[in-house]
């Protein structure tokens, strides 16, 4: 902003001439004041008293040449330092008006942006998602949400901080809350699930038992792939079921860790679904996780009750305490797991936000395809390079946290050689205490 102001003032008022221009002018005035002027020898000068000296022949020829047409023509091409450098009184030189207008517009835009950035209570709405995301990238500590008009269902997008959003959200009439969190591409997120099925077609399904079985598979994968011991207190469970449809959201908040972005979370969920399909062949308990889509579906055509389509780019995921436009079922905490002891509604809401990172988030979980084999998933843990900055600067996760320096990234987890892991664990085991391997390598 300071550079723009400096350029604008220079173009507006004209550039000041250098000090050499002032010195040249003072020198000339001083010479004229003392009555001296540069002249060749033999020409009248003060003190000559009218005496005329004979002019040497070579000087006479030189003077005659100076009055020749070619010399006069060249003399006309010369101009004084004042003309070259500009007037010492700051007369503005010629300048393109379009450039001045551009600098003026830049100053206005930057001034408005700075004023907006200083405001803690940001609430900006947009008709398009890309406009909202672009605005959010230019401001710190803000996040993108979406909402539907209560009457026509039209979707719009808004940008605000978590705190100010909650202040306005909690005071809304509950029937007008149709709000969604935009899970931005490239931003760290917690693991989340959308679980649903038709209740009338699957009347014998025990819903809580299904979720508990699913969690056991998830925690087993956490331990095997990331050496993380799962805990039920990490889980925020929200429900908006009706008589016709079962619908729940699970948000798993791993302490000091999160997935690198929702594409990595989606790849991990795909791994969970693949495990369930394999386990189903040998363990009949996993049949409980499969549901019929409609009354005409057979057992062989049943599908998992996990919706795998919610991990797309910039996905909108319904917020706690909201309902869909035209629907009456509100997404509310079930009172199980993490929400069991939560008495504060704001704490529950903040814990349910998928992109709301804790200040002590140190690691980003990675789950991606191996480059040399597209059918093989790679699991690992990246260091969150913004962890130290977060602890000092802010309690909200910055937008730049999605970037990582691959040259200084390390991965943590099981090695690619299970037989070697088993051998090392057998050596490390003492008595009833089992050894555990954890491999760290740099990429």
Secondary structure, DSSP 8 states (H G I E B T S, - for coil): -HHHHHHHHHHHH-----HHHHHHHHHHHHHHHTT-----TTS--TT-TT------HHHHHHHHHHTSHHHHHHHHH---HHHHH--TT-------HHHHHHHHHHHHHHHHHHHHHH-S--EEEESSHHHHHHHHHTSTT-EEEEEE-TTT--EEEEEE-HHHHHHHHTTS-GGG--EEEEE-TTS-B-EEEEEEEETTT-TT--HHHHHHHHHHHHHHHHHHHH-----GGGEEEEE---SSEEEEEEEE--TTEEESSHHHHHHHHHHHHHHHHHHHTT-GGGGGGEE-SSTT--STT-EESB-TTTTSTTEEEE-TT-B-TT---B-EE-S-GGGGG---HHHHHHHH-TT---TT--EEEEEEE-SS-TT-EEEEEEE-TTHHHHHHH-SS--GGGG---GGG-EEEE--S-HHHHHHHHHHH-BTTB-----EEEE-
